[in-house]
Amino acid sequence: MKMISISMASCLLLALTACGGVSGTQSQAATGATPDSRHTATELTSCGLPLRVTSPPQRAVSMEQNATEIMLTLGLADRMAGTAYRTDPVLTELKGDYDKVPVLAAQYPGREALLAAKPDFVYSMRASAYAPDAGGVRGDLAKLGIPAYLSSNDCEDPKLIPASATFEAIFSEIGDIAKIFGVQDRGESVVAGLRRRLDAAKDAARSGLGKKLMWYYSGTKTPAIAGRGGLPDTISGFLGAGNAFSDIAQQWSEGSWEKIAERDPDVIVLADLTRGGEGDSAEAKMRFLRSDPVASQLTAVKNNRFIVVPGSAMDPSIRGVSAVEQVGKGLRDLYG
């Protein structure tokens, strides 16, 4: 995440795209994820790089968890030569398939380790996966005949990143991956299910109207909090609440507790991270908030107004709809 100080805040206009969600993902065997009759060579542009996939990949590598879970949800475990960078426990319904896929590295595999897996397709929702000291630049992989897809939410060129994260973009990405692998029917089914869940979550969201949320990702001395344009900002607006720091021009920013105290958010949404770093877990965040001289005076802390979501759900992914459901339920629990 790129960080700026709260003092550098500036206003951007949030354009929330209407959206929608999968009631439960299923295993490869249950979904029957075999190429459907509509598959032809797939040509598309991913973050400014033209991609051509002549036939459904058979040895794909997912470079981080959110990409992995999209592929597994589409029933593609048997076409994966490797995965990497798991940040949270894998979704329960996907664990059986996840366990079938070789783990290439605890974080990003280096170029040699990636190429040793003999991939015919690489997929990441994070540009850092394609750094020279990670999997390698996408253009270089393309020269080796390996198409490399990158989510539009984190393009290498910041100018190509949309002004705001939307569920529509997530659904479009699921559609891209389904088309590349020739499983369009499965992709359409997944997206339709996600849309239904999203609609239901919006209909149920009434308790949090007008409340200001602070999305707290990591760190203690300089906490990483959500600004404008990221998925937390989108979810806040979708639920009729607000992001207390929506005037910060970056999706994520390093703040100070004194500045946060000036905003005094109604509710703090805590990312529960399993990396083991300072202030990563939700429990560690709560301990800090209750003990820090400044943070402990926040209204949300005094009134125990916390909502916990997995850290990976704060980035655009298939977990985004679950985050809407969890935050909506949390607001109902807090405000009735």
Beta strands, then each sheet from edge to edge (+ up, - down):
strand 1: 42-46
strand 2: 49-53
strand 3: 60-62
strand 4: 80-84
strand 5: 103-105
strand 6: 121-124
strand 7: 148-150
strand 8: 212-218
strand 9: 224-226
strand 10: 242-243
strand 11: 252-254
strand 12: 267-272
strand 13: 306-310
sheet 1: 1+ 2-
sheet 2: 5+ 4+ 3+ 6+ 7+
sheet 3: 10+ 8+ 9- 11+
sheet 4: 10+ 8+ 12+ 13+
end
